[in-house]
């Protein structure tokens, strides 16, 4: 790699580190045929760690960090004094192919600042994906961060070549967008997400290819005063209205020469962790947004207990539940019992009466579950009503770090 290209890679890979929505889950398995290149199975891939601690195996870069927009929270905003660079389409294709051949990556995550116009930028990104697929027979994973202001036909073209598309919501409310990103339009973002969602549904019904790994989005946590409850309700709405595959929560990180209206420090990373746990409850544990909101205090999730335990502590009258008789919905609400453990319990109790030792073999978090369940040889007595139960089950204080 020549020094000019290496310098661009250092700048544009670093510029992409703030985008968390780069996971490749959900992509269909593909392997190269004769004359083609790569697969989505991930075999032999060397994983890399970004400076904020996330493990990725994708070439995660920006096409350019030049941008016409001046979003206050973005390090690549128009008024920022960061070093700038721009890849050509051919350079991104070359890097992706060469890195894949060396087993450094399993695919490409490509985003970009807005250059010249949204349409021009989206067209350049589409050219990258099209060249990889058509000119190089690339069968690996491709994720394109689409631009909501771009023409609908360009966004549709992106879905023909990418495994996943995403559009960042960035901020959860129109008020926050108007204050921190006045050049962005919430209605345009929602409209583009709805368009992608409709095309994905149509493609599945017609058995044709269009963004087979679905679409995702990212929201910034802590850059404004939005509560955890409002964030989760926003996510639940997006899951239901546009069929999102995943919402990523990214704790706000102070940027060099940040705007005066931004917070001076980032929120606790434990807050980001609690949001992911609450999101999981909605997606896999049959909790409604109202249920999850019930776990919050004044709209915010506690940092010392997870949302599922917080809900159980507030609804102690519904516990303990009998592992041998309770419905799946209620077993899913027992702290310490994951969805997989619940399914194993239901399967096992068809053939035997479960004792506490049996439950211990099905979950590694029996300590949290014990006060909330009944087994054939065990009842919690008055444990569920103990005033110190929260203190006994709270997680030990720990300091999460970006590095």
RAQUIUR-V34190 format. One record per run of one state. SS is the DSSP state (2 for helix, 1 for strand, 0 for the rest). FROM is the first residue (numbers start at 0). LEN is the number of residues. Records with the same first field share a line. If there is no record, write none. Layout:
SS: FROM-LEN  FROM-LEN
This chain:
0: 0-2  15-15  31-5  37-1  39-8  49-5  56-1  62-1  64-21  86-2  101-5  111-6  135-2  138-2  145-6  161-2  166-3  170-3  180-5  206-8  221-6  242-3  251-17  284-4  294-2  297-2  300-6  314-1  318-2  322-5  331-7  348-7  362-3  375-2  378-4  385-3  393-10
2: 2-13  88-13  117-18  151-10  173-7  185-21  227-15  268-16  288-6  306-8  315-3  327-4  338-10  355-7  365-7  382-3  388-5
1: 30-1  36-1  38-1  47-2  54-2  57-5  63-1  85-1  106-5  137-1  140-5  163-3  169-1  214-7  245-6  296-1  299-1  320-2  372-3  377-1
